[in-house]
Amino acid sequence: MSTLIPTYRLQYFARPDEDTADVFFLDEHTHTGGPPLGVPYRGNYYKIGICLRGTAELKANLETYAIGPGSLMLITPHIIKEWTSFSADHDSLSVFFTPEFITTRNHIPIDHFQFLENATRHVLPLTVIEAASITASLRLLQQKFQAPAAYRNQVIKSLINSLLFEVVGLYNQQQAALQTTQTRSQLLTAEFKHLVNAHSTAERSVKFYADHLCITPKHLTETVKQTTGKTAGEWIEEAVMLEAKALLQNRQLTVAQVADLLHFADHSAFSRFFRNSLGLSPTAYKQAS
């Protein structure tokens, strides 16, 4: 399924004279032709970045994140992303790298950093000291990326691995603190969202998720509604719509094929679902995107 979503490759960020790109560094002076605002997409890369100034808003799967100075951003290939806004003064430091770059001839495989793939949060607020440490690590990466030298890629890989260990520590620390403060309802809702991200393209019934969580559909709906303000069914619908909108941008797929990929009974059932949710037919959305 993920290969059918419009995927931005690192080539969008690289210089025009480069045929391929496996690693890229984005700083406050870089201007690129990356993914446009307001379009759901996937990338073929990981991204670790920190906001230096200004604000931005990111939608990652089912969550919306407000990004400000000191925010750590963790972006992975499998999530659907959508940047909805950037302030005029927004600046950040970010390193982008493909799985192949970090694993090729490297002693530390990306499998050791499964937290990136399994992360349930993609933007973390950092303390001033934590943000300064991450910024320093990224500045060193920036220096090595921009300076041609012998064994440049090997040096960059080592620095990315060091940064990953640093990020793992911060992420795990925040997750542990969060778990101790969350209520049972919040923990249940988080687990439900994780299941929805994994199964919503094939499963749209609240009962499916309630069964996995060993509770009744009524209890799940009430808990999610109390915690988030939206029902379990509304979360599922939003996840399906996000995937549908991303798939419809693929020019090689017809509306009927998208309906089939999302396990709707037929084209008409998908069209009714899409129109009821967005107020627009999938064909009209596809033509406008």
N, C-alpha and C positions, 0 to 999 in steps of 0.2 A: 504493500500500500504506500509506504513512505516514498518509494522511488517515483510514484506518479504525481506527487505534489510538486509544483514548480520549485526547483531547487537552485538557489544562487550559489555559484561556485566562487572560490577565492579569486578567480580571474576577474570578477567584477571590481575587486579592490586593487588588483595589481596594475602595474604600468602597462600601457597599450603594447609595448614592444615585447612583453613577456608572453610566452606560449602557455605556460602553466604556472600555478602558484600553489605552494603547499604551506607557506607561512607568510604572514603579513603583519606589519605593525602599524596601527592607526594612532596618530598623535594629534595634538591640538592644531597642528599646522597642515594636516593632510585633508585634501578634499577628494572624495571618491564618488563613483557612480554606483553605489550599492543599492540595495532594495529600496523602493520608493515608500513614502509614508502611506499608511492605511491599506496596505496589501498584505494578506497573510501568506507566509512563505516558509520554506525550510532552507537550510544551508548545508553544504557538505563539510562544514568546519565546526570546530570548537572555538569559543571566544571567552577570554577572561579579561575583564576590563574594570576600570574604576572611573567614576565621574569626578572631574576636577572642579567644575563650576557649572552653574546653570541647572536646568531641569529637563527631564524627558519622561515620556510615558511609554511603557512596554506592555504588550499583551503576550503572554506565553501560555499556550494551551488555555486553561480555564481561568487564569489569574491575570489581574491587572496590577502593574507595579509602578509606583511613583518613584522616579530616580532623581536624586539630588547629590550634592557634593558628599563624597565619602561612600557612595553606594558601590558595592562590589557586584559586577554582572557576570553570571555564569550561563553561557549559551551553548547548547549542544545540538548536534544534527537532527535528532529525532523529534524535537518539539516544533510546533507551529508557532511562529513569531509574527508579531505585527507592531511596528513602531507607529504610534498614533500622534506623537508631538515631540518637538524639540524647541527649547527656548532659544532665542537669538544668541545668547551668550553661552550656550552649552558647549563644553569641551570635555574630552575624556582621553584616557590612554587605554588601548586595547591590543592584545595579541590574538591573532587568529591563526589556527593551525589545523590541518587535516589529520585524521587518525593515522594515515600512512606516514606523514612526516614524523610524528612523535614515536612511532613504533619501528620504523625502518632502521635496521642496524643499531638498535638501541637496547640497552640492557633492562630498561624499565618499561614494560608494555602498558598500553592504555588500560588494559584490564585491571591493573592495580588501582585505577582511579574510577571505579564503577560508581562512585558517589556522583560523578558528573551525569552519568546516564540515569541514575536513580534519584537525582535531586528533585525534591518537591518544591523547592524555592529557588528562583533564578536571579533574585536581587536581594542582597544582604546589606543592611546598614552596618557600617563599621564605626568603631570609636576613632577619635583623632589619631591615636597612636597606631592602631591597626591599619588605618587608611594610609598613614605615612609610610609604614613598612611595605605595604603592597605597592604603593606608588614608587618607592625606591627600587623595588624588584623590577617593576615595569620600566623604569627609566634606564636601568642597566640593560634590559632586553632591547630597549629602543636604541641605545648606543651601539650594541653589537649587531643589531639588524641593519643599521645604516652604514656601518663601516666595513668595506670589503676587507677580508683577511683570510689567511689560511685556516682551514677547518672551521669556517664561519658557521655552517649548519650544525656541526657537532656542538659548538659552543652554545648556539641558540637552543638546541634540544636540551642540553644540560640545564640551562637557565629556566626553560619552561618546566622541566621536571621539578626543579627546586621550588618554583612558583606554585606548582600543583600541590606539593606537600604542604606549603604554607596555607594554601586555600583550603585544603582538606581539614587542617587543624581548626581554622576559623569556622568552617561550615559545621563540623561535628560539635564544636563548642556551643555554637548557637542553637543547633538542633537539640542538644541535651538540655540546655536551659529552657528551651521552648516546651519540651516534653514535660518538664516538672511544673510548668505554670498553666498548661492547657487543661481544660476540663475534659471529662470523658466524652462529652458531646463534640467538643472540638477535635479530639483525637479520632473519633468515629467519622466525622465529616472529612477530615484529611485523608483517611483511608478510603472513603467512598470516592473522593475526587481522583485519587491515584488509580482506582479501579476503572473509573470512567475514562480517564486518559488512555488506559490500556485496551478497553473493550468497546467503546462507544460506537465504533464503525460497524460492529456486528450485533451489538446488544443494546436495545433501547428500552427495555422494560425495567421498571423499578424493582420488580420481583427478582430479576437476575442478580442485581447488586445486593439486595437485602439477603438473599440466600447465601451469597458469598460472605456476608458479614454476620450470618447466623442471627438475624433479627427479622421482624416482620416488615413488610413494605410500609405499613402505617407508621411504625416507629422510626424507620429511616426517613420518611418524608417529613415527619414532625421535627426530628432532630436537625436535619439539614436546614429546614426552614427557620428554626429557632436560631441556628448558628450563623447562617449566611443571609437570611432574608429572602432566599429563593428555595423552591421545592427541589427535591431530588430529580423530578421529571424535567424541570426547567434547566438544571445543570446538564442533564443528558442531552436535551435538545440543543443547548448552546454548543456542546462539544461536537455533535453531529453536524451542525450548521457550519462550524469553523472548518471541519474537514471538507464539507461539501463545497464551501466557497473557495478553498484552496485547490481542490480537484478541478473545479469548473474553470480555473485559469489555465489549465493544461489544454492547449489548442488541439492536441491529438486525441482528446477524449470527447465523445459525444455526451449529451445529457443522459441518454439511456445507459451508457457505459458507467457513468458516475453513479447512477441509481443502482446498478448491479453491484458495483464495488462497495457500496454502502448497505448492501443487503436489503434493499427495498423490494417489495413484491413485483413492482413494475415501474415503468417510467411515470405513469400517472400518479401513483402513490407518492413517489419522490417529489413530483411537482407540487402536489397538494401540501405536503409537509413543508417544502421550501417556501411556497407562497404564504402559507399561514404564519410562518415564523418571520419572514422578512418583508412580506407585502409585495414581493416581486417574484416573477417566475424564474426558474433556473436558466432558461434560455435568454431571458432579458439580462440577467446578471452576467451571464457568460459573454454576451455581446458587448456589455458595457465595460467589462474588466480588461 
